[in-house]
Every structure is written in C-alpha cells, then in structure tokens.
Amino acid sequence: MKAPELLSLRRLTAWYRPEQPVLSGLSLDLKEGEAVGLIGLNGAGKTTLLRILAGLLSSFRLDAALWEGRSFSFRDREFKRNRFIVFAEDSSFSYFTFREYLAYAAVSYGKPLPDPEPLVQGFHFEAYTDVLLKELSSGNRKKAYLITAFALEPRLLLLDEPFNALDFQSTEFLYRLINGYKGCGTVLFSSHILESICLTADRVLVLEQGIISRAFAGKEILPETIRDELSAYDAQERSCL
C-alpha cells in the first residue's frame, strides 16, 4: 500500500540576496514514515531548504505548500508543533542543561515530558545531562539536541548534517534511530557523508542549481552511483568558470 503524502512543496524559490537565488523552483514530496536524505555540493541549498521548513527564513516564494493535503504556512502553530529541527551547529539555550532544555522543548511542543534515558544511554550521554550546554563539546551538544528531537517524536524531523562531530558509537546509534523512526514520523536530513545516506535513507534527493535534479530509491542508493552524479555536476560547474 502506497504511503500517504505528508508534505508537498511546489516551485519553491528562496534567496538571501534577490539577485542570487539559492533555490529556484524546487518541488518536494515527503511521505509518511520515510527517511529522505538530501545531498549536494556546498552551497546547493540543503540548509536553506531546512531553514525554510523550520520557519526561520522569510525570503522565499512558492506556488503551493500542502501538509496532509491541506494548504499551510511554515509559521502555522499546528505545523510548528509537528516539526523539529536539529542544526549542524547550534549555540542556542547555552545556559540550559540538557534536562532543562528537554523540559522547555516538551512544554513548547505541548507534550508530556518524555523519558530520555534509552536515548541518553544509546548516545553515552549519562555524564552530561546536568551540564550547561555551553560547557559541552560540539559532539556532546549535538547529542543533547538529537536526544531531545527523537524523544519528542515529531511527525517531521529535520536534521542538518546530524552526523557531524559525533563519535563512532553515536554515529552507529543514530543510524539505528533513523532507520527505526518510521513508526513515529518522517525524517528529512542533509549529509555530505555518503555512508550515512546509503545506510539510512529510503530515498536520496540530489540538490543542484536550486532544484532537486535527481532522486534515488531502493537498490539505486549506492555510494558509487551518487558519487558519480555529484562528480559529473562538479565537473560541469568547473567547466563554466
């Protein structure tokens, strides 16, 4: 049975300077309960797309945005309570401990305080739960945000380079979390690490020149296939310089 559509965007254009669009007519469909990887060269627009979905960038236009088949705005309260983003780098809430941040996030999302202990143990984070976020290493701070995200179980989980700064054990645990998230919701994540894409994604979307130029699914998701696609585009870009 085909999974229903969760989110659809049509012809999304976004910019930081109007004369230089980062996204140029991008269309995107996400289904319920899938993990979708975004890959592209630096500056392709991966983080920009995630920032728009998180309601953090207003310089865009699009023809249509549908959530479960209904028109919506990225700033709608209902949508905001159904999505959560973890950034590649984040220094917000630096004077909170992890437990304080989790409690704050749960209240903000209108959810009861979840039990984070299985996630804390999986990320080997036990010694840091009551340390100020500003005092944590980049890797442990990333773990704090990831634990919060997975503990809240949003319908749409947005992850910007989630594997950056993680140790080997935590990376392996995150692979399992993404693969096991389908019963909770949909994951859209960006990564420049081909292994992470190939081991976790049901679909891989290639961002080039502001649009999704290619999609891979199932047995097509192979490191050499995706690498060849990116190398061909990189060669094309260089030839235009």
C-alpha positions, -999 to +999 in steps of 0.1 A: +000+000+000+014+034-010+022+057+019+002+089+020+018+123+014+028+142+045+042+173+029+044+188-006+061+219-019+057+233-054+081+256-071+099+270-041+124+298-048+145+312-019+173+338-016+195+357+008+200+383-020+172+386-045+197+386-075+212+353-063+185+327-056+197+297-037+166+276-045+150+281-080+116+264-084+123+234-062+094+209-057+094+183-029+072+155-017+076+137+016+056+106+025+045+094+059+072+072+076+101+076+053+137+087+057+149+111+030+185+121+025+195+154+009+229+156-007+246+182-029+278+203-032+285+231-008+260+259-014+235+237-031+207+249-007+204+220+017+204+241+048+183+268+032+156+243+025+156+230+061+156+266+074+125+274+054+107+243+066+116+253+102+101+288+096+134+306+100+137+322+066+112+345+051+128+354+018+111+329-004+081+323-026+063+292-037+032+281-057+019+257-031+026+241+003+005+212+015+005+194+049-015+162+047-032+176+016-042+209+031-026+243+024-005+256+053+022+282+063+055+273+078+046+296+107+013+279+114+011+268+150-001+233+142+027+227+117+053+241+141+042+216+167+047+188+143+082+195+131+115+198+150+149+207+136+185+200+147+211+222+131+246+213+121+259+239+146+237+254+174+247+275+204+211+284+215+199+278+250+235+277+261+227+284+298+203+255+299+213+220+309+201+191+287+174+182+312+162+219+313+162+221+276+142+189+272+116+201+297+114+235+279+110+219+245+083+195+257+063+224+271+068+244+239+055+214+218+026+207+241+039+173+250+044+155+283+079+152+294+093+121+277+117+096+292+150+102+275+170+075+293+172+050+265+184+077+242+208+091+268+223+056+272+224+050+235+244+082+229+266+075+260+255+109+274+249+099+310+277+121+325+265+153+307+227+156+314+231+182+341+260+202+325+253+236+309+251+232+271+277+260+266+302+238+285+297+208+263+319+198+234+304+202+199+297+165+198+280+163+232+260+194+224+248+178+192+238+147+212+217+169+236+197+183+206+194+149+189+182+132+221+156+160+225+145+157+189+140+119+190+124+119+225+097+143+213+089+121+183+077+149+159+058+140+127+086+157+107+121+155+120+146+178+102+183+171+107+210+193+092+243+173+090+234+153+120+265+130+119+289+159+122+310+159+154+296+125+166+319+097+177+318+063+160+294+047+186+270+076+185+270+076+147+261+039+147+233+046+172+220+074+151+219+051+121+196+028+141+174+057+153+168+070+118+161+035+104+137+028+133+118+061+132+093+052+105+066+043+131+069+078+146+072+100+116+093+112+086+129+122+087+145+147+062+182+150+067+211+165+049+246+149+049+278+151+030+288+116+043+277+090+016+278+062+041+252+079+063+229+084+033+232+049+019+227+032+053+196+051+064+177+068+035+147+053+017+152+080-009+181+103-017+175+137-033+203+155-051+202+192-049+218+210-079+213+246-092+185+252-068+163+222-077+161+185-070+178+172-101+178+135-093+162+111-069+175+077-060+155+049-042+159+013-032+187-005-049+198+027-067+211+041-034+248+031-038+278+052-029+294+049-064+261+059-081+256+090-060+293+099-062+293+098-099+262+120-101+279+147-079+312+144-097+295+149-131+278+180-118+310+193-102+329+189-135+301+207-153+303+236-128+341+239-132+338+240-169+316+270-167+341+290-146 
